Amino acid sequence: MLIPVFAKSKPTCRKSQFSTAPGVRSQGLEIRTNQVASETTISQTADLPAAPLVYPVPAWSHWLLFGGLLSVGIGRSVTLAVLAPIGRELGLMEIQVGLISALTAAMFFFGGPFWGRRCESMGRRKVMIIGLVGYAFTTMLFAGVVEAGLRGMAPILIVYPLMLLARMSFAAVASGVFPASQSFVAVTTSAEQRTSGIALQNAAFGLGSILGPAVGGAMVLISLIAPLYLAALVALISALLIWLFLPEPPPRPTPPGVKKLHFADKRIRPFLIVSFFTSYVMATVHQVGGFYFQDKLHLTAAQTASDVGLALALMAIVSMGSQFLIIRPFNVTPKVLMRLGAPSILIGVAVLIASSTLVPLLTGMVLVGLGLGFAQPGNSAAASLKVHPYEQGGLAGISMSAASMGFGLGPLLGAALYHFAPEVPFFVALAMMIGVTAYVFWLSIPDPSDYRG
């Protein structure tokens, strides 16, 4: 169990003597006014209840979050595996399928900061429950709309807009899950444990990406949308467990007069840049990869869902393995993780470009997964070490927005570039990763031992 660490002292102020000479009376009045305002702000800050820099919770609390993100990972991997073949079965073009992912990511962009800021006022537990319950019901709505289209119960002119609406609704509520989870980890772990805690959350998402295709691959024999209903059920179970058992850390209100965290803040801007580009590459590999596999290997819709599911599962296995077997046991620093992860993603994308058979394609996906397993928790932990404890919720939301921009642009631009040649989206991703790799070796990345809250 963690031991709470409290602030050592409260701010104090000392009265100053001001001149009352006639020539400086107005200046003295101005100084007195500024002093009173300053003393008022300090007094308000001092009256805030002292919150521990690290709030102790039982170890199993993080495993409850693990279950929640596991359900999200299952739903995400299942959706990615079946979205491309569903689009083909409905007669949608690649760019129309990409637009579904792009608009979903756009809603995550706005929803992330919204829910991140409310982690302190509403509570992280409540935000996670809202996200998971909303995730479940909107996923069922999306599955129902797709089923209506596949059965010919409604024309595509009605089905497609409803698909977009269902996925945007999904993102509007589900975007609270990730900020709440990361904010919970940030306030319940020490600086040295931060990377390990975030890695556990990423591992949950990775395990969901393994179980999703594994279970969904069997259920796809029933129908393409059966796995979506399963993902919704798992999310509801996770929400119930979190509602019953997850403790709530005390709020950490922003001190009066302190500006809210924003995208342009120079402390976190470099890590938002890395998050955007790695997310773009990840989305390109995941989303365009479905079409890429189908056209490179000349597969049917069912075969594509199976092979893409296998590829996503392998990516998740190595990503999760790196987090469970390397990051957590050895407590690897953010700097090492970022400088190992970026080159691995770069090499993986290069292998995908050069591949035309299944095994090399799977190898490229594995290398990308390994790099993401290192880079993403390292980048998130590095950013969290740059801000104050009361800014962790806002940071989590902003980080989600940066990642969502990448996730949204990747499928949309990737699908547009795919019409020129299947390899073109991956060449763009390769150029981005060359830049990111050079950037993380140049960037000054914080060390956990230097964090003072």
N, C-alpha and C positions, 0 to 999 in steps of 0.2 A: 504494500500500500504506500502511496506517495505521501510525503510529508509536506503540508502547506508552508509556503514561505511568504511572509508578510512584508510590506513596505517598512523600512527602518524608521522613518520619521515623517512627520507632517510638515508641510511648508509653513514658515513663519515670516513675518514682515516686521520691519523696524520703522518707527516714525522718523521722518526727516524734518529738519528745521528749514524754513523758507524765509527769504528776505522780505521785509515789508517796506522797503524803501519805495518812495513814490515812483521812481523811474521804472521799477520792475514789478509794480503791484499786479498788473494784468497777467504778466508771465507767471508770477507766483500763484495766482488763482488757477491758471491753467494746469500748473504742476500739481496743485492740491486736488483738482478735479480728477486728473489722471490717476493720482495715488489712491483716491477713494474707490475709483472703478476697479483698480488693480486689487486693492484689499478685499473688495466685495467678491471678486472672482476667486481669489485664494481662499476666502472664508467658505464659499460655496463648495469648492473642491475639497477643503478639509472636512466638511460636514458629510461627505459621501462615505458610506460604510466601507470599511477596509475589506477588500476581497483578496483571497490568497492568490499568489502568482500561479500556483499549481493547486487545483482542487482535487483532493484524493477521492478516488472511486474504486470499487472492487474491480478486479481484473476482468470479470465476466461482463462488465458493462461494455467494454470495447467489442466483445464478441456478439453482443446484441446488435451493435452497429454493423458488425460483420454480416450478420444475417440480413439486415435491411439492404445493404449494398449488394449482397449476394443475389437477392431477388431482382434488383435493378439490373445487375449484370446478366442474369438469365434472360430477362426480357429483352435487353438490348441485343445480345448475341443472336437470339432467336429471330428478332425483327430484321437484323442485318442479313442473316442467312436466307430468309424467305422473301425479303423485299424485292430483290432483283427478279427472281422467277415469278413472283406475284405480278410485278409490273408487266413482264412479258406475256403472262397469261391473260391479263386484262387489256393488252394491246397498247400499253403506255410506252412512250419513247424514253430513252435513257435520261434525257434532261428533265422529263416530267417526274421520274422516280427521284432524280437528284434534288428536284425542287421540294419534295416531301421532306427530305432530310435537312435541306437548307432552311426552310421555314420553321421546322422544329428547333433547329439550332438558334434561329433568331429569337424565338420565344425564350430559350434558355439564356440568351444574352441579356434580356431584360429581366427575366425572373430571378437570375442568380443574385444580383445586387439587392433586389427587392427582399428576397427571403434572407439573404445574408445579414442585412441590417436589422431584421426582425428576430434574429436568433437571440439577441440580448433582451429585447422587450417582451417577446412572446415566449421565449424559451426554446432551446434546441430540440427538446423532446417533442414538443407540440408541432414544431415545424416539420420534423421528420415524419410524424404521424400523418399530417396533412398531405405531405408529398407522397407517401406510400399508398395511402387510400386513394388519392387522386390518380396516382399512377395505375392502380388496379382497374378502376372504373373506366378511365379513358382508353386503356389498352383493350378492355372488353368491347368498348364502343368501336374502336378501330377494327377489331377482328370481325365484329358484326357487319360493318360496312363492307369490308373486303369480301366476306362470305356472300353478301347480297350481290355483289358484282360478279363473283365467280359462278354463282348459280343462275345468273341472268335475270335476277329479280328486279334489277334497276339498271338503266342505261349508264354508260361510263360518264356521260356529261353530268350526271347526278352523283355517281359513286366517287369520282375523283375529287371534286370539291369537298365532299364529306370526309374523305380520307385526309385531306389537308387540314380540315377543321378539327378532326379527332386528334391528330398528332400535335397540332398547335395547343390544343387544350391539355393534352398530356404534358407537354413541356412547361406550360404555365404553372402547373401545380407540382410536378415532379422535380422541377428545378430547385426546390427547397431541400431535397434529400442530401445532396452533396455539400452545400455550405454548412448545413446543420451538423453533419457528420465530421467534417474537417474542423469546424469551430469547437466541437466537443473534444476532439483529440487535442487541439491546441491548448485548451484550458485545463486539461486533465493529465498532461504529460510535461515533464521538464524539457528544457532545451535539448539535452543530450538524448532524450527518449523520443523527441518529436519525429525524427525521420522514421524510426521504427514503428511508431503509432500510425503515421500516414501510410507507410508501406503495408500495414495490416489492412487498412481500408482499401488500398489498391488491390491487394491480394484477394479480398472478398469479391471485388468486381471481376478480377481475373478468373476466380473459381466459378463465378456465375457464367462467364464466357465459355468455360469448359462444359459445365453441366447443361447449359442451354442447348448447344448443338448435339450433345450426347443424347439427351432426352428428346429434344425436338427432332433429331434425325429419325428416331423411331416413330414419333407421333406424326411426322409428315406423311407417313404411309396412310394415315387416316385422312388427313387433309393438310393443306399448307398452313392453315390458320390455327389448327388445334394447339400447337405450342404456345400461341399467344394467350389462350385461355389459361393454360397452366401457369404462365408467368404472372398473370393477374392474381391467381389464387395464392401463389407463394408470397406476393407482395402484401396481400391482406393478412396472412398469417404473421408476417414480420411486423406489420403495424400493430397487431394485437399484442405481441410479445413486448414490443417497445413501450406501448401504453401501460402495460401491467408492471414492468420491472425496471425500466431504465431510470436512473437517478437524474436529477436536473441540477447542474452547477449553478451557483448564484450569479445574478446578472452583474455585468461589469459596465456600468454606464459611462458614456464618454464625458470627461470633465468639461465643465462650462467653458465656452470660448474656443474649444478645440475643433478644428475643421474636420469634417468627415473624410475618410479615405476616398481617393478618386483615382481614375486610371492614369492620370499624368504624374502621380506622386513618384518622384525620382527614386525613392527607396525600393519600390516594387516594380517599376516600369521594365527593367531588364528581364525579370522573371515572367512578366506578362507576355513579352515578346517571344521568349522561348516557348511558353505554353501555347501561344497562338500557332507558331510554325510546326511544333511537334504534333499538335492536334490536327492541323491541316493535313499533314502527311498521314497520320493515323486514319483519318476519315477517308482520304483518297484510297489508301490500301484496302480499307474495309468495304467501302461502298462501291467504288469502281472495280475492286477486285472481283466482285461477283460476275460482272460482265466480262472482265478480263479472263477469268477461269473458263467461263462458258465458251468464249470465242477462241481462245488459245487451244483448248482441249476438245472443242466441238462436242459439248455436252447437252443433254436434254435439261429441262427445267428441274426435274427431280434429282438428276445427277449433279447439277450445279449446286442445289441446296445442300446435298450430301458432302460434296468436295469442299465447298466454301465453309461449311460447318466444321469439317475436319481441320481446315487451315486455321480458322479462328480459334478452335480448341487448342491446337498446337501453340499458337501465339500466346494464348492465355496460360498454358501450362508452363512455358519457359518464363513468362512474365511473373506468374505467381511463384514459381520455383525460385527465381532470383530474390524475391522479397522475403520468402520464408526461410530459405537456406543460406542466403548471403547477407541481406540487409539487416534483418532482425537479429540473427545470432552474433554478427560481427559489428553491429552498430556503425555501419559505414557512413562517412560524412557526406553531406550534400555535394561538396565539391567533387569528390571522387565519383559519385554516382552520375553526376551530370557529364563529367568528362569521359566516362565509360559508355554512357548511354547514347549520346549523340553520334559518335562514330559507328556504333553498331547499327543504328537505324539507317544511316547513310549506306553502309555496305549491304544491308538487307534490300533496300530499294534498288540498288545497282544489280543485285542478283535477280530480282523480279524482272527487270528490263531485259536481261540476257536469257531468260528462261522460256522454254516452249513446251516442256513436259511437266508432269505432276510433281515429281520429287524435287527438282530445282525450285519450282514455284513454292512448294512447302518450305524449303530451306530459307528462301528469302523472307517468307512470312515469319518464320521462327526468329530470324535475326532482328527483324523489326520489333517483334514482341519482346525479345530480350532487351533491346535498347530502350523501349518504352518502360519496361519494368524497372530499369535503373533511373532513367531521366525524369520520369514524372514525379515519383515521390521525392527525389532529390531536389527538383525544382520547387515543389510545393513547400517542402521543409525550409529551403533557403529563403523563400519569400516570407514565411511566418517568422523567421528569425530577424526580420528587418522592421517589424511593427510592434506596437505595444499590445499588451494582453486585451485591452478593450477594443482593439481594432481587428481582432482575429476573425470575427464574424463577417465584418465588411470585406476583409481580404478574401475570405473563402468565396463570397459572392462575386467579387470582381474577378477573381481567378477563374471562376466558372464562366463568366462572360467572355473572357479572353479565349478560353478553350472552345467555347461555343461558336465564336467567330470563325475559328479554324475548322471546327466540325461542320459548320454551315457552308463555308466557302469551298471546302474540299470536294464534297459531292457535286456541288453546282458547277464549279469551274472544271472539275475533273470530267463530269459527264459531257460538258460542252467541248472540251479538248479531245475527248474520246472519239468524236466523229472524224477527226483528222487522221488518227491512227491510235490503236490501243495502247501503244507505249508512251504517247505524248504526255498524258497526265503524270506518269511516273518520272519522266525526264524533268518536269517542273518540280516534283517532289524532291528529286535528287539535287537539283540546284539549290532548293531551300535548305536542305540538310547540310550541304557544303557550307553555306553561310552560317547556320546554327552551330555547327561543329567548331568553326573558327571563332565564333562569338563566345562560346562557353569556355574556351581556352584563354580568351582575353579577359573575360569578365572576372571581377573580384567577387567571390562567393563566400558568404559568411560562415564562420565556424561556430558550432553550438556552444563551445566553451566560452565564447566571447559575449553571449547573449545576457543582458541584464534586465530584460523586461521593460 
